[in-house]
């Protein structure tokens, strides 16, 4: 079985982050055509879930070996944690 490289691991984490971000935004969710169709869910349970998902992605990023990444992916690895903290 082929071992996954650190660059491939980062690509997988980036894809997971993009999916998470798209699903987290109420503007990307289909809904009933009412006034509340695009209001965000601000319940404690939803916010806790969002935070846990961000933490999971963040810890996966921290576990990567930066020295094994391409220069482009080293930049990506530097930017993505910042992006997670700002949302």
Rosetta blueprint (number, residue, H / E / L):
1 X L
2 X L
3 X L
4 X L
5 X L
6 X H
7 X H
8 X H
9 X H
10 X H
11 X H
12 X H
13 X H
14 X H
15 X H
16 X H
17 X H
18 X H
19 X H
20 X H
21 X H
22 X H
23 X H
24 X H
25 X L
26 X H
27 X H
28 X H
29 X L
30 X L
31 X L
32 X L
33 X L
34 X L
35 X L
36 X L
37 X L
38 X L
39 X L
40 X L
41 X L
42 X L
43 X L
44 X H
45 X H
46 X H
47 X H
48 X H
49 X H
50 X H
51 X H
52 X H
53 X H
54 X H
55 X H
56 X H
57 X H
58 X H
59 X H
60 X H
61 X H
62 X H
63 X L
64 X L
65 X L
66 X H
67 X H
68 X H
69 X L
70 X L
71 X H
72 X H
73 X H
74 X H
75 X H
76 X H
77 X H
78 X H
79 X H
80 X H
81 X H
82 X H
83 X H
84 X H
85 X H
86 X H
87 X L
